[in-house]
Amino acid sequence: MIPGAFDFHRPKTVADAIRLLSTLGDEARPLAGGHSLIPMMKLRLASPEHLVDLHGIASIKGIRHEGGDIVIGAMTTQHDLVVSPEIATLLPILKETALLIADPQVRYRGTIGGNVANGDPGNDMPALMLTLDARYRLEGPGGMREVPATDFYQGAYFTALEPSELLTEIVIPQPVQGHGYAYEKLKRKVGDYATAAAAVMLTISGGMVDSCRIGLTNLSETALLAEDAAAAVIGTSLDEATLQKAGGLAQQVMQPAADGRGPVEYRKHVGGIMVMRALKRAAARAV
């Protein structure tokens, strides 16, 4: 189908974008990669009168260091993350996850900010951001504020973003050298959302797990942290019994919907398997 008529705006600065969104109000929508918004417009499920295209704002693109943090501009594409030597070295799980998003055509256009900001429980980056203990910088008419990813997601497509606010940067603490990582994703076909997926970041000392975080994708109405599962592996050598226990504890927080990817019981079952696989692969990578 063809979208309804709209006016197109392409500001050059974040301030100009916020001014447009504030002035135009509820009839304006920001446009990042467009892979969520444009299909909805074509189906007439969304009919904004104004699109505020963010691609002309150079200040919210790219990767930089800020103290002990890695700061990624919201308009940095998935492809930019895949080809970045810095990401490959310091945050390899980010590259691994980006490579599992859709296909190259989508990754050339899709942005990390768009992926994390719209609150879609099927998107891959939100669970990873929880796992990485990331923070989001939000800018609006009242200025800039920083919100932990753990406080950002409130429900399916509901986030902490206020009217006329934009997510401009993602701040990720640089992981310690020698950490283990993995993102395991089960999907029906290339380009599909996850039936279930799990992100793991851990460290090992003396053969025992010293720290661990586990994030879950598309297993509830928001991305999840499986905190009890992560706590259960700390101080262990990740033997089979511990892996099974962690998988079971992770399943306890899962609340997937039955859909074309399978019934609830199946999705929870494979969710537990994704957690166990990610833990094993992360441990094998830890130095």
Buried (B, 14 or more C-beta within 10 A) or exposed (E): EEBEEBEEBBBEEBEBBBBBBBEBEEEBBBBBBBBBBBEBBEEEEBEBBBBBBBBEBEEBBBBEEEEEBBBBBBBBBBBBBBEBEEBBEBBBBBBBBBBBBBEEEBBEBBBBBBBBBBBBBBBBBBBBBBBBBBBBBBBBEEEEEEBBBEEBBEEEEEBBBEEBBBBBBBBBEBBEEEBBBBBBBBBEEEEBBBBBBBBBBBBBEEEEBBBBBBBBBBBBBBBBBBBBBBEBBBEBEBEEEBBEBBBBBBBEBBEBBEEEBBEBEBBBBBBBBBBBBBBBBBBEBBE
